[in-house]
Amino acid sequence: MEKAYTLGLYEKSMPSFLSWKEKLSAAKEAGYDFVEISIDETEDKLCRLDMTKKERLELVKLMVEVGIPIRTMCLSGHRKYPLGSNDPKVSQRGMEIMKKAISFADDLGIRIIQLAGYDVYYEESSLETKKRFLDHLRITANMAEKAGVILGFETMETEFMNTVEKAMKYVTLVNSTYLNVYPDIGNITNAASTYKADVLEDLYMGKGHLVAMHLKETVPGKFREIPYGMGHVDFDKAIETAWNLGVRKYVAEFWYTKNPEWKNDLISAYKMLSGILDRQK
């Protein structure tokens, strides 16, 4: 019987020294349905957006050969090059990255680009940075509409956009079918613990606009490298709520931490999360 969902694997859960063939093969062997590519702020990752058409075609062929695709992109490069930056050169680079990312996604068959929910990161947020962010978002949404690629805000670890409710403010202002929310349940759980808010109620704020969900473990004040089961995220209730809201695409987000048994980490994460997803009706 065919599954009613797809569960992807975050690229950084695997060693960075692996080839794409090795990464795709490891994800497939562990049971995942697709891989989420990382385009972070390092030049090593950003230069992927400058791959030639021939190189892109080779990667598509590799997906077919191995039997598992790259279907989502985590675009965190805007941390260094934010769309709301006060420096015109920085915000311009951010827009260039955005244009290239949409083109890259279009060529590879990537369906969803997860956007970092920052107006700025290394600068101080202000009314001006927020206005600039919104102006650039409108242009970005137009580019996505043209390509037919979905954008989804990640709920981040900073005050600016750490909840679905805050992300929905900009979704509403831009008002495009192609700009939605791709929440990170670990980050929302941390935000909720800080404000004594309700995680599940926050998810409902995005009803009709949730395109996928990051399944990440966290503890208060820490947002990365927390093993599943060692944090405070209630994956059962979060997945049940997201499922009821129509989410059918999920990504296991965790990190390779030099554990020689990293392949076992992929398998155990898949078993835990797919076990919860399989119970949904």
Legacy VTK file of the C-alpha trace (Angstrom):
# vtk DataFile Version 3.0
C-alpha trace
ASCII
DATASET POLYDATA
POINTS 281 float
0.000 0.000 0.000
1.377 3.393 -0.982
2.201 5.789 1.866
0.100 8.914 2.287
3.189 11.043 3.032
6.834 11.535 2.063
9.638 11.759 4.613
12.857 13.428 3.508
16.350 13.584 4.977
18.291 16.787 5.639
21.605 16.688 3.790
23.660 17.767 6.824
22.684 14.600 8.692
25.354 12.918 6.560
29.129 13.562 6.365
29.967 16.503 4.102
32.828 14.596 2.454
30.437 12.125 0.813
29.695 12.391 -2.904
26.132 13.068 -4.017
25.838 9.439 -5.085
26.866 8.310 -1.595
24.467 10.740 0.103
21.517 9.740 -2.052
22.309 6.051 -1.622
22.574 6.369 2.176
19.239 8.176 2.365
17.543 5.575 0.208
19.027 2.658 2.152
17.729 4.164 5.405
14.200 4.334 3.957
13.771 8.030 3.140
11.771 9.238 0.146
13.880 12.243 -0.816
16.801 14.440 0.274
16.730 18.118 1.275
19.711 19.976 -0.167
21.431 22.645 1.938
22.369 26.016 0.463
23.843 27.711 3.514
25.966 30.852 3.875
29.294 29.148 3.075
30.759 29.739 -0.367
31.095 25.963 -0.727
27.303 25.612 -0.646
26.429 28.897 -2.396
28.569 27.979 -5.406
26.190 25.080 -6.061
23.809 27.669 -7.474
26.380 28.345 -10.211
26.458 24.748 -11.438
26.346 24.546 -15.227
23.337 23.112 -17.042
25.429 20.028 -17.785
26.320 19.563 -14.097
22.663 19.974 -13.127
21.624 17.379 -15.673
24.234 14.961 -14.304
22.771 15.398 -10.819
19.249 14.743 -12.138
20.539 11.598 -13.868
22.146 10.526 -10.599
18.811 10.871 -8.773
17.211 8.585 -11.370
20.106 6.131 -11.210
20.053 5.839 -7.404
16.270 5.991 -7.243
15.786 8.872 -4.824
15.309 12.581 -5.671
16.279 15.926 -4.145
12.883 17.562 -3.649
13.318 20.371 -1.106
15.974 23.020 -0.461
16.979 24.586 2.847
18.130 28.045 1.739
19.881 29.505 4.773
22.402 31.534 2.760
20.342 34.636 3.489
21.733 34.647 7.014
24.895 36.213 5.576
23.124 37.979 2.697
19.715 39.000 4.094
17.047 40.562 1.925
16.519 43.402 4.408
20.158 44.438 4.811
21.018 48.129 5.152
23.988 47.512 2.861
22.724 47.637 -0.764
25.513 45.276 -1.896
24.486 42.678 0.695
20.756 42.823 -0.055
21.519 42.765 -3.786
23.618 39.629 -3.299
20.694 38.179 -1.330
18.379 38.792 -4.274
20.903 37.271 -6.697
21.040 34.172 -4.477
17.251 34.052 -4.454
17.011 34.262 -8.253
19.669 31.582 -8.703
18.041 29.314 -6.084
14.684 29.425 -7.887
16.362 28.652 -11.222
18.353 25.823 -9.612
15.195 24.378 -8.057
13.392 24.611 -11.381
16.158 22.685 -13.173
16.491 19.961 -10.521
12.784 19.409 -9.914
12.932 20.789 -6.368
9.363 21.575 -5.297
9.866 23.670 -2.165
12.497 26.199 -1.094
12.585 26.801 2.640
13.368 30.483 3.243
15.171 31.716 6.341
12.773 33.947 8.276
15.191 36.832 8.836
14.971 40.439 7.699
18.589 40.697 8.873
20.768 38.442 11.021
24.142 40.048 11.720
22.647 43.568 11.726
20.082 45.186 13.998
16.479 44.817 12.856
14.576 48.060 12.284
11.518 49.394 10.514
13.703 50.059 7.467
15.116 46.516 7.330
11.590 45.113 7.649
10.298 47.330 4.829
13.212 46.351 2.597
12.653 42.689 3.438
8.986 42.976 2.455
9.779 44.800 -0.800
12.281 42.127 -1.787
9.871 39.383 -0.759
7.291 40.688 -3.214
9.847 40.524 -6.035
10.891 37.061 -4.851
7.297 35.827 -4.877
6.918 37.031 -8.471
10.014 35.041 -9.472
8.624 31.941 -7.752
5.253 32.381 -9.443
6.951 32.507 -12.836
8.927 29.308 -12.153
6.138 27.478 -10.323
8.395 26.829 -7.303
6.864 27.021 -3.805
8.559 29.135 -1.100
8.003 28.447 2.586
9.265 30.466 5.553
11.184 28.539 8.169
10.255 29.486 11.709
13.650 30.519 13.046
15.515 30.765 16.347
15.322 34.571 16.485
12.512 36.857 17.658
11.707 38.147 14.180
10.052 34.972 12.893
10.162 32.153 15.458
6.484 31.223 15.163
4.010 30.400 12.408
1.915 33.372 13.493
4.825 35.765 12.812
5.554 34.110 9.460
1.908 34.457 8.462
2.159 38.236 8.841
4.449 38.361 5.802
2.562 35.643 3.939
-0.557 37.800 4.290
1.201 41.019 3.288
2.731 39.492 0.143
-0.445 37.541 -0.642
0.990 35.061 -3.159
0.013 31.421 -3.640
3.741 30.726 -3.907
4.794 32.151 -0.515
3.783 30.053 2.479
5.197 28.560 5.685
7.520 25.571 6.133
7.708 25.413 9.940
10.451 23.930 12.091
8.687 22.227 14.983
11.813 22.301 17.160
12.177 26.076 16.854
8.464 26.620 17.502
8.660 24.429 20.605
11.535 26.550 21.933
9.643 29.771 21.198
6.534 28.422 22.912
8.497 27.414 26.015
9.908 30.947 26.227
6.528 32.667 25.912
4.536 29.921 27.636
2.510 29.602 24.432
0.808 26.649 22.745
2.828 24.948 19.990
-0.190 23.297 18.385
-2.259 26.479 18.434
0.584 28.213 16.623
0.532 25.572 13.863
-3.185 26.257 13.381
-2.322 29.897 12.648
-0.910 28.674 9.337
-3.929 26.624 8.283
-4.038 26.397 4.502
-0.472 27.695 4.177
1.735 24.918 5.610
3.682 23.291 2.761
5.924 20.901 4.746
7.444 20.558 8.216
10.938 20.155 9.636
11.009 17.479 12.333
13.850 18.627 14.590
14.580 17.995 18.266
15.477 20.899 20.560
15.877 21.808 24.213
15.225 25.286 25.663
17.920 27.625 24.370
19.520 25.040 22.070
18.460 24.590 18.464
20.905 22.091 16.962
22.469 18.679 17.408
19.990 17.439 20.020
19.387 13.691 19.480
15.789 12.584 18.983
14.213 11.688 22.302
16.660 13.836 24.295
14.704 17.088 23.923
11.250 18.492 24.630
9.534 18.305 21.220
6.281 16.326 21.273
6.547 14.767 17.818
3.377 12.696 18.217
1.132 15.700 18.816
2.983 17.954 16.381
2.719 15.462 13.526
-0.916 14.676 14.341
-1.761 18.392 14.250
0.222 19.052 11.060
-1.431 16.022 9.457
-4.890 17.340 10.354
-3.856 20.636 8.740
-3.008 18.858 5.493
0.779 18.524 5.755
2.024 15.428 3.924
5.657 16.323 3.329
8.117 16.093 6.232
11.896 16.311 6.646
13.999 14.753 9.401
16.389 17.557 10.333
19.421 16.560 12.347
23.203 16.823 12.026
26.153 14.533 11.441
28.318 14.894 14.547
31.253 12.667 13.524
29.597 9.578 14.918
31.158 6.622 13.025
27.757 4.916 13.265
26.025 7.774 11.463
24.191 5.402 9.131
22.487 3.885 12.172
21.403 7.414 13.176
19.683 7.789 9.804
17.868 4.501 10.263
16.783 5.106 13.871
15.457 8.590 13.008
13.535 7.148 10.079
12.014 4.379 12.188
10.913 6.772 14.923
9.397 9.424 12.640
7.867 7.092 10.061
6.373 5.110 12.936
4.470 8.214 14.048
3.507 9.155 10.486
2.240 5.652 9.742
-0.278 6.003 12.579
-1.949 9.060 11.043
-5.344 8.663 9.407
LINES 1 282
281 0 1 2 3 4 5 6 7 8 9 10 11 12 13 14 15 16 17 18 19 20 21 22 23 24 25 26 27 28 29 30 31 32 33 34 35 36 37 38 39 40 41 42 43 44 45 46 47 48 49 50 51 52 53 54 55 56 57 58 59 60 61 62 63 64 65 66 67 68 69 70 71 72 73 74 75 76 77 78 79 80 81 82 83 84 85 86 87 88 89 90 91 92 93 94 95 96 97 98 99 100 101 102 103 104 105 106 107 108 109 110 111 112 113 114 115 116 117 118 119 120 121 122 123 124 125 126 127 128 129 130 131 132 133 134 135 136 137 138 139 140 141 142 143 144 145 146 147 148 149 150 151 152 153 154 155 156 157 158 159 160 161 162 163 164 165 166 167 168 169 170 171 172 173 174 175 176 177 178 179 180 181 182 183 184 185 186 187 188 189 190 191 192 193 194 195 196 197 198 199 200 201 202 203 204 205 206 207 208 209 210 211 212 213 214 215 216 217 218 219 220 221 222 223 224 225 226 227 228 229 230 231 232 233 234 235 236 237 238 239 240 241 242 243 244 245 246 247 248 249 250 251 252 253 254 255 256 257 258 259 260 261 262 263 264 265 266 267 268 269 270 271 272 273 274 275 276 277 278 279 280
